[in-house]
């Protein structure tokens, strides 16, 4: 490389450095903001996570304190006094209140409380379906057989999370109505379903035997 070429290269590098220095002075604050944004975002996420963890712990402690009451009425009252902004947690609270209300002997009111959760369109589907299922199970005396059958049929649609539990309740309704053949067919389907839990499959098999049927070998 000649002296002239070397000189030109050095000048070029100096010009580049000068331009970079000017750009840093002009736009360097953008980089600072980016760094601050990253650091601030991380800190906020950690703070939010800590707050959510603390809220969950406080919520759990409040439930344990409420359940420590001596009687069902006291437990229901204590549970009703717990405040939460989480819709799912609030739904769980209401279902727990309904359970204590039923334990206290007021089944009709417990069913109404569960139905209120089931009809709350603002809640995720799973909470509504669990509340509906519980209301239908508890409502053997408060609801007609036709209403219970229609409710369980709605929950037994393929793809629904409580499908097989609803099918089991439909089989029990068929047994109550004397529809033994229909009940056996439904119970055989439950026992053979790959999604059935061991407990559910065992209950279905026991009912099949009790009805005089022969369980299919899986």
N, C-alpha and C positions, 0 to 999 in steps of 0.2 A: 504494500500500500504506500503511495507517495505521500510526502509531507502535506501536499495540498489536499489530498483525499482525507488524511487523518485530521487536518484542521477543520475541513467541512463537517466531518462526522462529529467532532467535538462541539462545534457550533450548533449543529442540529440537536444534539443531546441537551445542550444548554437551553435551546429554545423550547424543547419538549418539557424540560423541568420548569422553566418559567411559566409555560402555559398551564402545567399541572398545578403550580403554586397559585396562579390566578384563579383557576377553576375551584381549587380547594377553598380559597378565601371567599369565592362567590357562592359556591354551592355546598360547602362543607357542612353547613347547618342541617342539610337534609340527612346526611349520614348520622349526625348526632341524634336527630329526631327518630331515625330508624332504630338506632341502638336503644334509645330511651323507650321506644315503643315496645321493642322485644322484651327488655328487662321489665317494664311496667306490666306488660301482658302476662308474663310468667308470674310475677308477684301477685297480680290480681287473681289468676287462676288458682294459685296456691291458697290465697286468702279465701276465695269462694269455696274451694274444696274443704278447707278447715271449718268454715261456717256451716256447710252442709253436714259435715260429720258431727259437729257439735249439736246441730238441730236434731239430727237423727238420734243421737244419744239422749238428748233431753226428752224427745218424744217417747223413746223406749222406757226411760225411767218413769215418766208420767204414767204410762200404761201399767207398769209393774206396781207403782204406788196405788193406782186405782183398783187393780185386781187383788190387792192385799186387804181390801175392805172385807168385813165379816159376812155381809149378806149381799144377795143379788141386787137388791134395790140400791144399796150403797155403792156397789161397783158400777151399776148403770149410771148413777148420778155423777160419780167421779169421772167416768169416761166421757160423759157429755160435757164436762167442764174443761176438757183438754182442747186447746186451740192449735190448729195447724193450717198452713196455707197450701200444703201439698194435697191436690185433689185425691190422689190414690190413698194417701194416709188417712184423709178424712173419710173416705169410703170404708176403709177398714175399721175405723173407729165406730162408724154407724152400724156396721155389721156386728161388732162386738157388743155395742149397746143393745142391739136386737137380741143377741144371744142371752144376755143377762136379763132382759125384759121377759124373754120366754122362760128362763130359769125361775123367775119370780112368779110365774103362773099366768102372765098376760100374753098368751100366744097370739091372739088377734092383733094386739098392738105391735108385737114383734114382727108379724107378717107384714103389717102396714109399713113399718120402718124399712124392712128389706125391699119391699116393692118400691118405696120412694127412691132407694139407691138404684134399683134396677131400671127405673124410668128416667134417671138423670142422664140426659143425652150428652152432657159435658164430660162425663167420665169415660175412660177407656173401656172398650167392650168387655174385657175380661172381668173387670170389677162388676159390671152390670150383670153379666151372666152368672157369676158366682152368687150375687145377691138374689137373682131370680131363682136359681136352683135352690138356695136355702129357703126362700119364701115358699116355694112349691112343696118342699119336703116337710117344713113345719106346718104348712097349711092343710094338712089332711082333714082337720075338723073345720077349719075356717073357710076353705075353698071347696067348690064342687069337684067331683071326679072329672067332669068334662073340662073344667077350667085347668085342672092340674094336668090332664092328658094333653091339652093344647099347649100348655106351657112347656112341658117336657119334650113334646114333638118339635117345638121351635128350637130347643137346645140340642136336639139330636141330629140336626142337619150335618151332613158330612163336612169335615173340615173345622167344625167347632171344637174348642178345647174340652168341653164337658160332654161331648157326644155320647160316650159309652156309659157314663154315669146316668145320663138322662135315659138311655136305652134300658138300663137296669130298673129305673123307676117305672118306666112304661111297662116292663114285664111284671112288676109287682102290681100295677094297676090292672093288668090283664088277669092276673091271678085272683085279685079281689072281685073282678067282674065274672069269674068263672070261665074265662077264655083260656083254658089250659093249653090247647094246641098252639095258639098264637104266642103264649108266653114261652112255651118250650122252643118254638122256632126262634124267637128273639134271644133267648138265653143261649141256645146253641151258637148263634151268630156272635154273641158277646164272647163266649168261651173260645171261639176260633179266631177272634180278631187279634192280629199281631200287635195292636196298640194297647190291648188290655193289660192292666197290671196284674201281678200274681194274685193279689188280694181279690180283685174284681173277678178274675177267672175262677178262683176258688169258690167265691160266693155263687157265681152262676152255675158252676158244676154241682154244688150242694143243693141248689134249688131244683136243678134238673132231676137229681136223684129223688128229692122229696116229692116231686110231682109224678114220679113213676117212670121217668124217662131214662135213657141211657146216654151218658155223655159221650160225645164223639172223641175218639182218640186223636190227639194232636201229633 
